Amino acid sequence: MPKASDLAPTVVEVPRIETHKLRVNILGTSPLILNRMSEKARQELLMPRGRMNAAQKQSNLKHDPLAEFRASPYTLPPDAPTLLALMASAFKGAMCTAALDLPGTKKAQIGRLAYVEGDYVPIYGTPRLFMSVTRSADMNRTPDIRTRAIVPRWACRVDVAFVRPLLTAQSIVNLLTAAGVTVGVGDWRPEKGKGSYGQFVVVNDDDPQFLALLSEGREGQEAAMAHPEPYDNETADMLSWWSGEAVRRGFATSA
């Protein structure tokens, strides 16, 4: 017969866990390309207008670089410290992807145990207009010109909540540090394989470059979005040609 001790219920010890929050200072080390889907593109998804015939194509601008530039960033309401923003999920996604390359961590585990608070993260820095050749997603990879806002020097603060003792504050800093090098945020980031934009490092509160960028707040961003400057010579040449050609053909633009 089994002993009475063998029939005793097994006691399961569940360790106590708690949520801790950490504010992390992010300083960009390569330009950030903002990549929000435009209103026009979202409206086309919601209610497609169908294919245009040749006459309609001739009477409509295929691209309006200034409108595309202003539509490319996420923007915050007037009471926010900046106009520009990134989705908070971009930084969580970067942490999860970085976990794939770090020993002792798993992407799914980081996704469960840590998250960046809020929907959007305010981005500090002055935007410029950036035009570049991209490839469409069709079978022929058709080339096209895309216009976006780019922030050459940028910074932000992210508030990360995580579960202790399964994660520590140092683990979060290590994940974000790795994400800044190997993953990045925004368009043409290292995660995609070809670009090196949107990289960043974690810095202290007294970092002089970080503090200088915090002074480039909403007012300067609004002025830069209203009267943009080209990011580079290629952009300046393309924008100059487009502006003259649009006037010559009689198109109304967003200038």
Secondary structure, 3 states (H helix, E strand, C coil): CCCHHHHCCCCCCCCCCEEEEEEEEEEECCCEECCCCCHHHHHHHHCCCCCCCHHHHHHCCCCCHHHHHHHCCEECCCCCCCCEEEEHHHHHHHHHHHHCCCCCCCHHHHHHHEEECCCEEECECCCEEEEEEEECCCCCCCEEEEEEEEECCCEEEEEEEEEECCCCHHHHHHHHHHHHHHCCCCCCCHHHCCCCCCCEEEECCCCHHHHHHHCCCHHHHHHHHHCCCECCHHHHHHHHHHHHHHHHHCCCCCC
